[in-house]
């Protein structure tokens, strides 16, 4: 994994470590649904796709203004889904 990919992965891991168990469980359920949807669409889950999810989520989180609510939580979940898909290949 290149340094940029490693740095992104570590950033998402650190954010995931700060979440409570209910949030982690909710993200797991989203991951299951995402896997099912991608399978239905014939999209292969691989490292590039997983890193792309994390990268786009972080880019949008950095550039998104906050208007009353915080879309950054949802974007953080996208990044964490990407990490989860990526880490499955490392087990």
N, C-alpha and C positions, 0 to 999 in steps of 0.2 A: 504494500500500500504506500503510495507516495506521501510525502510529508503533509501536503494540503489535505489529502483524504484522511490521514491519521489525525490531524488537528481537528478537522470537522467532526470526526467520529468521537474523539475525546470530549469535545464541547457538548455534543448531544448526550453522551454518557453522563457527564457531570450534571446536566439539567435533569436527566431522568432520575438520578440518585436523590435529587431534592424533592421528588414527588411523593405524595402519600400513597398508601396501598390501594385506595379506591381509584385514584387517578391512573395508577399503573394497570389495574384490572380493566378499567374502561378502555385504555389504549390497547390492551391485549384483545379485547372484543372487536375493536376497530380493525386491528391487524387481521383477525380471522375473516372479517367481512371483506377487507381489501384483497386478501389472498383469493377468496372465492370469486370476487369480481374480476380480478386479473386473469384467473384461470378460465372463466367464462369467455373473456375477451381474447384468450390465447396469448396473453402477454407473459413472457418468461421473466421470472424474478431472478435477477443477477446482481452482481456488485455494482455495475454501472447504473442500473435503474435505482437501486437503493440509495446510492450516493447522490443521484440526481434529485430524489425526493428530499433528502436532507438539505442539499444546496439551495433548491428553489424555496423551500420553507424559510431557511435562514435569510436569504436575500430579501424575500418579501417582509419578513419580520423586522429587518433592519430598516426597510424603506417605508413601511406602512405607518401612517399617522394613526393616532388613537382618537376616536370620536365617541365618547361616552362609554364604549365598551373596549375590550382589549382583544383584538383579533390575533394577537401574538400567542395566546394560549393555544388556539386552534392550529396555528402554524407550527408551534412547538410540537404538537401531537403528530403532525405530518413528518417532521424531522425525526421524531422518535420511532415512527412506523418504519421509516427508511432504515434507521439504525437496526431495528429488530430484524428486518428482512436481511440486512447485510450480515448481522452476527450469526444468523442461522447457518450460513455457509462456513463459519469458523468453528462450529462445534464438532 
